[in-house]
């Protein structure tokens, strides 16, 4: 299945879910889709809140007491440090709060205008292949970008998804950082939709100083977060639909 195929139907469905649930809960809407609980936050979510939720949900999934979950959200401006972060890559430690994330990778920025997908999947039901899982996360971002005719690319030795801007310039548009506990994944991906790109200046993003960052808006694409959520759901199905059958 291609990402474009069911976009309008999924967009309408998410809109209906949001309208139905926002009257009672203005912060989080949820729906079950193919056995996965999808959560959508319209308000900025504190990092500690998201981390605490992931820790608890991962435990419950591993124990068989909760469904897999994907949470789409935005954070207030902050920096997170992965397990490979180098202190010298934190250029301006006073600019925004800094959190130890516990995920793989180095420093990254999260903030308004960036859609984050925290992915809590049970790999014991999906082939127990961590490398393939990371490749699928990359492909998820790549296929989402392709719906805008943007070519997202992998680079050897550079985690994330990159856009070739020409004349030797490459900018990062999507970040990936994961952790796995008892074969259950958490953390996930971030996609730059319309963040303030100057906020990345307080760090060396992912330890890579020779390349920049970009966003959909920077590339001339204007889209709402609800539309991004619809595309992410559709493209997730296209990439992961057969995995749970392994």
C-alpha positions in Angstrom: 0.0 0.0 0.0 1.3 3.5 -0.9 1.0 6.4 1.6 -1.1 8.5 -0.7 -3.8 5.8 -1.1 -5.8 6.3 2.1 -4.6 9.8 3.1 -7.9 11.6 2.8 -10.0 8.9 4.5 -7.5 8.7 7.4 -7.4 12.5 7.6 -11.2 12.7 7.9 -11.1 9.9 10.5 -8.6 11.6 12.7 -10.5 14.9 12.4 -13.6 13.1 13.6 -11.8 11.5 16.5 -10.3 14.9 17.6 -13.7 16.7 17.4 -15.4 13.9 19.3 -12.8 13.7 22.2 -11.6 17.3 22.4 -14.9 18.3 24.0 -13.9 16.2 27.0 -10.1 16.2 26.8 -8.4 19.1 25.2 -4.9 17.5 25.5 -5.0 14.0 24.2 -7.1 12.1 21.6 -6.8 8.4 21.1 -7.9 5.8 18.6 -7.2 2.1 18.1 -6.0 1.1 14.7 -4.8 -2.4 13.7 -4.2 -3.3 17.3 -2.1 -0.2 18.1 -3.2 2.7 20.3 -2.5 6.0 18.6 -2.4 9.0 20.8 -2.5 12.6 19.5 -1.6 15.6 21.6 -2.5 19.1 20.4 -0.9 20.8 23.3 2.9 20.8 24.1 3.7 17.8 26.4 6.4 18.3 29.1 9.3 15.9 28.4 9.1 14.3 31.9 5.5 13.5 31.2 6.3 11.7 27.9 9.2 9.9 29.4 7.2 8.7 32.4 4.4 7.5 30.1 6.8 5.6 27.9 8.5 3.9 30.8 5.2 2.7 32.2 3.7 1.7 28.9 6.8 -0.3 27.9 6.5 -2.2 31.1 2.9 -2.9 30.5 3.4 -4.1 26.9 6.2 -6.4 28.0 3.9 -7.9 30.6 1.1 -8.3 28.1 -1.1 -5.8 29.9 -1.4 -3.0 27.3 -1.5 -2.7 23.6 1.3 -1.3 21.5 1.3 2.5 21.3 2.4 5.4 19.1 2.2 8.9 20.5 2.3 11.9 18.2 3.1 15.1 20.0 5.2 18.3 20.4 7.4 19.4 23.3 8.3 22.8 24.6 11.8 23.9 23.5 14.4 21.5 25.0 17.5 19.5 24.3 17.9 15.8 24.9 21.1 13.9 25.3 21.5 10.3 24.1 23.8 7.7 25.5 26.6 8.8 23.0 26.3 12.6 23.7 29.5 14.6 24.1 29.6 17.5 26.4 31.4 19.7 23.9 28.4 19.3 21.5 26.2 21.2 24.0 27.2 24.7 22.8 24.7 26.7 24.9 23.6 24.8 28.0 21.6 27.7 29.3 19.4 28.2 26.3 16.9 25.5 27.0 16.4 22.7 29.5 18.6 19.6 28.9 17.4 16.1 29.6 19.2 12.7 29.6 17.0 10.7 27.3 18.4 7.2 27.8 18.0 6.6 24.1 20.7 5.9 21.6 22.4 8.8 19.8 23.7 12.2 20.8 22.2 15.7 21.3 19.0 16.7 19.6 16.5 19.5 19.9 12.7 19.1 20.4 10.3 22.0 20.3 7.1 23.5 18.8 6.6 22.9 15.1 8.4 19.5 15.3 6.2 16.4 15.2 7.5 13.6 17.4 6.4 10.0 17.2 7.1 7.9 20.3 6.9 4.3 19.1 6.2 1.6 21.6 6.1 -1.7 19.7 6.6 -5.3 20.8 9.4 -6.7 18.7 8.9 -10.2 20.1 5.8 -10.2 17.8 7.6 -8.5 15.0 10.6 -10.6 14.2 13.0 -9.5 17.0 15.1 -7.6 14.5 16.3 -4.3 15.9 18.2 -3.3 12.8 15.1 -3.9 10.6 13.0 -1.9 13.1 15.4 1.1 12.8 15.4 0.7 9.0 11.6 0.7 9.0 11.6 3.9 11.1 13.8 5.5 8.5 11.6 4.3 5.7 8.5 5.6 7.5 10.0 9.1 7.4 11.2 8.7 3.8 7.7 7.6 2.6 6.1 10.5 4.5 8.4 13.0 2.8 7.7 11.4 -0.6 4.1 12.4 -0.4 5.4 16.0 -0.8 7.8 15.0 -3.6 10.7 15.5 -1.2 13.4 12.9 -1.5 14.5 11.9 2.0 17.7 9.9 2.1 19.8 7.7 4.4 23.5 8.4 4.8 26.2 5.9 6.0 27.6 6.9 9.3 24.9 9.6 9.9 21.7 8.6 11.7 18.5 10.3 10.5 16.9 11.4 7.2 18.6 13.9 5.0 17.6 16.2 2.1 20.1 17.0 -0.6 19.9 20.8 -1.2 22.4 20.8 -4.1 25.9 22.3 -4.4 27.1 19.8 -1.8 24.7 20.9 0.9 22.7 18.4 2.9 20.3 19.2 5.7 18.7 16.9 8.2 14.9 16.9 8.4 14.2 13.8 10.5 15.9 12.4 13.6 15.8 8.9 15.0 16.7 7.6 18.4 15.5 4.4 20.0 15.8 2.2 23.1 14.6 -1.4 23.5 13.8 -3.1 26.8 12.6 -6.7 26.9 12.0 -6.4 23.1 9.7 -3.4 23.5 10.8 -0.2 21.8 10.5 3.3 22.9 11.5 6.8 21.9 11.3 7.0 18.1 11.4 9.7 15.4 11.0 13.4 15.0 10.1 15.3 11.8 10.8 19.0 11.4 7.5 20.5 10.2 7.8 24.2 11.1 10.2 24.6 14.1 12.4 27.6 14.7 15.5 26.2 13.1 17.7 28.7 15.0 16.9 26.7 18.2 19.3 24.0 16.8 22.2 26.4 17.2 22.6 25.6 20.9 23.9 22.1 20.1 25.8 20.2 17.5 22.8 18.1 16.3 23.6 14.4 16.5 27.3 15.3 16.7 27.4 16.4 13.0 28.7 19.9 12.6 29.3 20.0 8.9 25.7 19.8 7.9 22.6 21.8 8.7 18.9 21.2 9.5 15.8 21.9 7.5 12.0 21.6 7.8 9.0 21.1 5.6 8.3 24.8 5.9 11.9 25.7 5.0 11.4 23.6 1.8 8.2 25.4 0.9 5.6 23.0 2.3 2.9 24.4 4.6 0.8 21.7 6.4 -1.0 21.4 9.7 -0.1 18.9 12.4 -3.4 17.1 11.9 -2.5 16.5 8.2 1.0 15.3 9.2 -0.6 12.9 11.7 -2.8 11.5 8.9 0.2 11.0 6.6 2.2 9.4 9.4 -0.5 6.9 10.2 -1.0 6.0 6.5 2.7 5.6 5.8 3.2 3.6 9.0 0.7 1.1 7.7 2.6 1.0 4.3 5.9 0.2 6.0 4.9 -1.9 9.0 1.8 -3.7 7.8 3.4 -7.1 7.3 5.9 -7.0 10.2 3.5 -8.1 12.9 2.7 -11.3 10.9 6.3 -12.6 11.2 
